[in-house]
Protein backbone atom coordinates (compact mmCIF):
# COMPACT_ATOMS: atom_id res chain seq x y z
CA UNK A 1 0.00 0.00 0.00
CA UNK A 2 1.48 3.30 -1.01
CA UNK A 3 1.15 6.46 0.98
CA UNK A 4 -1.11 7.98 -1.63
CA UNK A 5 -3.63 5.14 -1.79
CA UNK A 6 -3.80 4.67 1.99
CA UNK A 7 -3.12 8.00 3.72
CA UNK A 8 -1.70 7.43 7.17
CA UNK A 9 -1.73 9.53 10.32
CA UNK A 10 2.05 9.72 9.97
CA UNK A 11 1.55 11.49 6.62
CA UNK A 12 0.20 14.40 8.68
CA UNK A 13 3.57 14.81 10.40
CA UNK A 14 5.40 17.92 9.34
CA UNK A 15 8.80 19.40 10.08
CA UNK A 16 7.27 22.83 9.53
CA UNK A 17 4.65 24.66 11.55
CA UNK A 18 2.02 22.32 12.91
CA UNK A 19 -1.45 22.80 14.30
CA UNK A 20 -0.78 20.30 17.06
CA UNK A 21 2.59 19.52 18.66
CA UNK A 22 3.52 15.96 19.57
CA UNK A 23 6.42 15.19 21.89
CA UNK A 24 7.74 12.16 23.69
CA UNK A 25 8.72 12.07 27.35
CA UNK A 26 10.37 8.63 27.60
CA UNK A 27 10.61 8.53 31.36
CA UNK A 28 10.88 4.95 32.57
CA UNK A 29 12.74 5.18 35.87
CA UNK A 30 11.07 5.91 39.19
CA UNK A 31 8.04 3.67 38.61
CA UNK A 32 6.39 1.81 41.47
CA UNK A 33 6.49 -1.23 39.16
CA UNK A 34 9.75 -1.16 37.14
CA UNK A 35 9.16 -1.58 33.43
CA UNK A 36 9.69 -0.18 29.95
CA UNK A 37 7.51 2.92 29.76
CA UNK A 38 10.51 4.68 28.21
CA UNK A 39 9.87 2.72 24.99
CA UNK A 40 6.33 4.05 24.60
CA UNK A 41 7.00 7.19 22.47
CA UNK A 42 8.88 5.13 19.89
CA UNK A 43 6.22 2.40 19.81
CA UNK A 44 3.36 4.92 19.54
CA UNK A 45 5.01 6.72 16.60
CA UNK A 46 5.57 3.34 14.91
CA UNK A 47 1.98 2.26 15.58
CA UNK A 48 0.55 5.48 14.10
CA UNK A 49 1.60 4.13 10.69
CA UNK A 50 -1.23 1.59 11.07
CA UNK A 51 -3.93 4.28 11.31
CA UNK A 52 -5.48 5.89 8.27
CA UNK A 53 -6.62 9.51 8.29
CA UNK A 54 -10.26 8.64 7.54
CA UNK A 55 -12.97 8.24 10.17
CA UNK A 56 -15.73 6.10 8.69
CA UNK A 57 -18.01 7.00 11.63
CA UNK A 58 -18.15 10.70 10.76
CA UNK A 59 -17.17 10.55 7.10
CA UNK A 60 -14.37 12.99 7.87
CA UNK A 61 -10.76 13.03 6.79
CA UNK A 62 -8.24 14.30 9.33
CA UNK A 63 -6.31 17.21 7.92
CA UNK A 64 -4.46 18.45 11.00
CA UNK A 65 -0.75 19.14 10.65
CA UNK A 66 1.23 17.50 13.43
CA UNK A 67 4.60 18.94 14.37
CA UNK A 68 6.67 16.07 15.77
CA UNK A 69 8.88 17.85 18.27
CA UNK A 70 10.89 14.74 19.15
CA UNK A 71 11.57 13.45 22.64
CA UNK A 72 12.75 15.20 25.78
CA UNK A 73 16.13 13.58 26.61
CA UNK A 74 15.02 11.80 29.77
CA UNK A 75 15.25 8.07 28.98
CA UNK A 76 18.06 7.49 31.47
CA UNK A 77 16.93 9.93 34.14
CA UNK A 78 15.05 9.72 37.40
CA UNK A 79 11.96 11.95 37.61
CA UNK A 80 13.72 14.64 39.69
CA UNK A 81 16.40 15.06 37.01
CA UNK A 82 13.84 14.79 34.20
CA UNK A 83 11.77 17.67 35.57
CA UNK A 84 13.53 20.56 33.79
CA UNK A 85 14.03 18.78 30.43
CA UNK A 86 10.36 17.71 30.20
CA UNK A 87 9.08 21.09 31.40
CA UNK A 88 11.26 22.98 28.92
CA UNK A 89 10.43 20.68 25.99
CA UNK A 90 6.72 21.02 26.76
CA UNK A 91 7.05 24.80 27.17
CA UNK A 92 8.67 25.02 23.73
CA UNK A 93 5.67 23.13 22.28
CA UNK A 94 2.89 24.94 24.14
CA UNK A 95 4.32 28.37 23.32
CA UNK A 96 3.57 27.94 19.62
CA UNK A 97 0.75 25.35 19.44
CA UNK A 98 -2.87 25.45 20.55
CA UNK A 99 -2.58 21.81 21.64
CA UNK A 100 0.40 19.74 22.70
CA UNK A 101 0.27 15.95 23.03
CA UNK A 102 2.84 14.45 25.39
CA UNK A 103 3.52 10.73 25.03
CA UNK A 104 5.01 9.37 28.27
CA UNK A 105 6.72 7.77 29.92
CA UNK A 106 5.39 6.93 33.30
CA UNK A 107 2.98 9.21 35.15
CA UNK A 108 5.82 11.25 36.63
CA UNK A 109 5.82 13.25 33.37
CA UNK A 110 2.53 14.93 34.35
CA UNK A 111 4.13 17.28 36.88
CA UNK A 112 6.73 18.82 34.55
CA UNK A 113 4.17 18.87 31.72
CA UNK A 114 1.87 21.01 33.88
CA UNK A 115 4.72 23.44 34.49
CA UNK A 116 5.36 23.42 30.73
CA UNK A 117 2.14 25.34 30.17
CA UNK A 118 4.17 28.38 31.19
CA UNK A 119 1.45 29.73 33.48
CA UNK A 120 1.25 30.19 37.24
CA UNK A 121 -0.22 26.96 38.62
CA UNK A 122 -3.09 28.99 40.09
CA UNK A 123 -4.30 29.42 36.49
CA UNK A 124 -3.92 25.77 35.48
CA UNK A 125 -6.73 23.24 35.71
CA UNK A 126 -5.86 19.54 35.73
CA UNK A 127 -8.16 16.65 34.92
CA UNK A 128 -6.85 13.13 35.40
CA UNK A 129 -8.30 9.96 33.94
CA UNK A 130 -6.55 7.51 36.21
CA UNK A 131 -7.31 4.48 38.38
CA UNK A 132 -5.19 6.13 41.07
CA UNK A 133 -5.03 9.35 43.08
CA UNK A 134 -1.24 9.52 42.57
CA UNK A 135 -1.02 11.08 46.01
CA UNK A 136 1.72 8.88 47.43
CA UNK A 137 4.24 10.63 49.71
CA UNK A 138 7.16 12.58 48.31
CA UNK A 139 9.81 11.56 50.88
CA UNK A 140 11.85 9.78 48.21
CA UNK A 141 11.31 12.45 45.58
CA UNK A 142 9.02 12.49 42.58
CA UNK A 143 7.85 9.10 41.29
CA UNK A 144 5.07 7.87 39.04
CA UNK A 145 2.86 7.36 42.11
CA UNK A 146 2.93 10.93 43.39
CA UNK A 147 2.65 13.54 40.60
CA UNK A 148 -0.57 14.99 42.05
CA UNK A 149 0.96 15.27 45.52
CA UNK A 150 4.00 16.97 43.95
CA UNK A 151 1.80 19.44 42.09
CA UNK A 152 -0.13 20.28 45.28
CA UNK A 153 3.22 20.94 46.96
CA UNK A 154 4.25 23.06 43.96
CA UNK A 155 1.21 25.25 44.53
CA UNK A 156 -1.48 23.80 42.24
CA UNK A 157 -4.69 24.41 44.23
CA UNK A 158 -6.75 21.26 44.90
CA UNK A 159 -9.85 23.02 43.59
CA UNK A 160 -8.09 23.17 40.20
CA UNK A 161 -8.00 19.36 40.03
CA UNK A 162 -10.63 16.79 39.06
CA UNK A 163 -9.77 13.07 39.19
CA UNK A 164 -11.89 10.67 37.17
CA UNK A 165 -11.93 6.86 37.15
CA UNK A 166 -10.58 5.96 40.59
CA UNK A 167 -10.55 2.21 41.16
CA UNK A 168 -11.53 0.31 44.32
CA UNK A 169 -8.78 -1.48 46.26
CA UNK A 170 -6.12 0.43 44.29
CA UNK A 171 -5.89 3.47 46.60
CA UNK A 172 -5.80 4.22 50.33
CA UNK A 173 -8.28 5.89 52.67
CA UNK A 174 -5.61 8.49 53.50
CA UNK A 175 -5.27 9.43 49.84
CA UNK A 176 -9.05 9.73 49.47
CA UNK A 177 -9.18 11.92 52.61
CA UNK A 178 -6.36 14.12 51.30
CA UNK A 179 -8.14 14.56 47.97
CA UNK A 180 -11.34 15.65 49.73
CA UNK A 181 -9.52 17.95 52.17
CA UNK A 182 -7.64 19.61 49.31
CA UNK A 183 -10.87 20.23 47.41
CA UNK A 184 -10.05 17.87 44.55
CA UNK A 185 -13.05 16.63 42.55
CA UNK A 186 -13.27 12.84 42.89
CA UNK A 187 -15.27 10.64 40.49
CA UNK A 188 -14.91 6.89 40.89
CA UNK A 189 -14.93 4.42 38.03
CA UNK A 190 -18.44 3.19 38.85
CA UNK A 191 -19.70 6.81 38.88
CA UNK A 192 -18.27 7.27 35.38
CA UNK A 193 -19.85 4.07 34.12
CA UNK A 194 -23.26 5.10 35.50
CA UNK A 195 -23.17 8.69 34.25
CA UNK A 196 -21.16 8.39 31.05
CA UNK A 197 -17.86 10.15 30.43
CA UNK A 198 -19.23 13.21 28.64
CA UNK A 199 -21.58 14.06 31.53
CA UNK A 200 -18.66 13.70 33.95
CA UNK A 201 -16.34 15.81 31.80
CA UNK A 202 -18.95 18.55 31.35
CA UNK A 203 -19.21 18.81 35.13
CA UNK A 204 -15.44 18.85 35.47
CA UNK A 205 -15.14 21.72 33.00
CA UNK A 206 -17.76 23.72 34.93
CA UNK A 207 -15.89 23.02 38.16
CA UNK A 208 -12.66 24.25 36.53
CA UNK A 209 -14.24 27.24 34.81
CA UNK A 210 -12.08 29.60 36.91
CA UNK A 211 -8.94 28.16 35.22
CA UNK A 212 -7.92 29.86 31.94
CA UNK A 213 -5.92 26.83 30.75
CA UNK A 214 -6.54 23.12 31.20
CA UNK A 215 -4.44 20.01 30.85
CA UNK A 216 -5.66 16.45 30.89
CA UNK A 217 -3.62 13.49 32.09
CA UNK A 218 -4.74 10.29 30.40
CA UNK A 219 -3.15 7.58 32.54
CA UNK A 220 -3.88 4.58 30.36
CA UNK A 221 -4.22 2.39 33.45
CA UNK A 222 -7.72 3.79 33.93
CA UNK A 223 -8.80 1.37 31.17
CA UNK A 224 -10.02 -2.13 31.99
CA UNK A 225 -6.99 -4.41 32.12
CA UNK A 226 -8.46 -6.87 29.60
CA UNK A 227 -8.49 -4.00 27.11
CA UNK A 228 -5.19 -2.54 28.30
CA UNK A 229 -2.66 -5.22 29.24
CA UNK A 230 0.28 -2.89 28.63
CA UNK A 231 -0.13 -0.81 31.77
CA UNK A 232 1.20 -2.09 35.10
CA UNK A 233 -1.53 -0.41 37.15
CA UNK A 234 -4.58 -1.36 35.09
CA UNK A 235 -7.17 -3.52 36.85
CA UNK A 236 -10.18 -5.59 35.83
CA UNK A 237 -13.30 -3.43 36.20
CA UNK A 238 -11.70 -0.38 34.65
CA UNK A 239 -12.99 2.05 32.04
CA UNK A 240 -14.25 0.56 28.78
CA UNK A 241 -11.81 1.53 26.04
CA UNK A 242 -14.59 3.11 23.95
CA UNK A 243 -15.23 5.52 26.82
CA UNK A 244 -11.52 6.40 26.88
CA UNK A 245 -11.67 7.25 23.16
CA UNK A 246 -14.87 9.24 23.66
CA UNK A 247 -13.13 11.22 26.39
CA UNK A 248 -10.14 11.94 24.15
CA UNK A 249 -12.31 13.27 21.33
CA UNK A 250 -14.39 15.41 23.70
CA UNK A 251 -11.34 16.83 25.48
CA UNK A 252 -9.51 17.45 22.20
CA UNK A 253 -12.43 19.57 21.04
CA UNK A 254 -12.13 22.14 23.80
CA UNK A 255 -10.15 25.33 23.26
CA UNK A 256 -9.11 25.63 26.90
CA UNK A 257 -7.23 22.33 26.72
CA UNK A 258 -3.64 23.25 25.91
CA UNK A 259 -1.93 19.96 26.69
CA UNK A 260 -2.81 16.31 27.13
CA UNK A 261 -0.50 13.53 28.19
CA UNK A 262 -0.77 9.76 27.72
CA UNK A 263 1.12 7.94 30.46
CA UNK A 264 1.93 4.50 31.87
CA UNK A 265 1.96 2.61 28.57
CA UNK A 266 4.58 -0.12 29.01
CA UNK A 267 5.17 -1.88 25.66
CA UNK A 268 7.02 -4.62 27.54
CA UNK A 269 3.73 -5.79 29.06
CA UNK A 270 1.60 -5.45 25.94
CA UNK A 271 -0.25 -8.36 24.34
CA UNK A 272 -0.98 -8.49 20.61
CA UNK A 273 -0.37 -4.70 20.33
CA UNK A 274 -3.65 -4.01 22.16
CA UNK A 275 -2.28 -1.16 24.22
CA UNK A 276 -0.10 0.19 21.39
CA UNK A 277 -3.18 0.38 19.15
CA UNK A 278 -5.14 1.98 21.99
CA UNK A 279 -2.45 4.63 22.43
CA UNK A 280 -2.40 5.23 18.67
CA UNK A 281 -6.17 5.60 18.53
CA UNK A 282 -5.95 8.06 21.44
CA UNK A 283 -3.77 10.29 19.27
CA UNK A 284 -6.32 10.00 16.42
CA UNK A 285 -9.21 10.92 18.71
CA UNK A 286 -7.38 13.90 20.18
CA UNK A 287 -6.71 15.11 16.62
CA UNK A 288 -10.33 14.51 15.59
CA UNK A 289 -11.52 16.54 18.56
CA UNK A 290 -9.03 19.29 17.76
CA UNK A 291 -10.30 19.41 14.17
CA UNK A 292 -13.77 20.22 15.47
CA UNK A 293 -12.64 23.14 17.62
CA UNK A 294 -14.55 26.32 16.83
MN1 LIG B 1 -1.39 7.48 37.44
Boltz pocket constraint, residues with backbone or C-beta under 6 A from the ligand:
constraints:
  - pocket:
      binder: B
      contacts: [[A, 107], [A, 130], [A, 131], [A, 132], [A, 134], [A, 144], [A, 219], [A, 264]]
      max_distance: 6.0
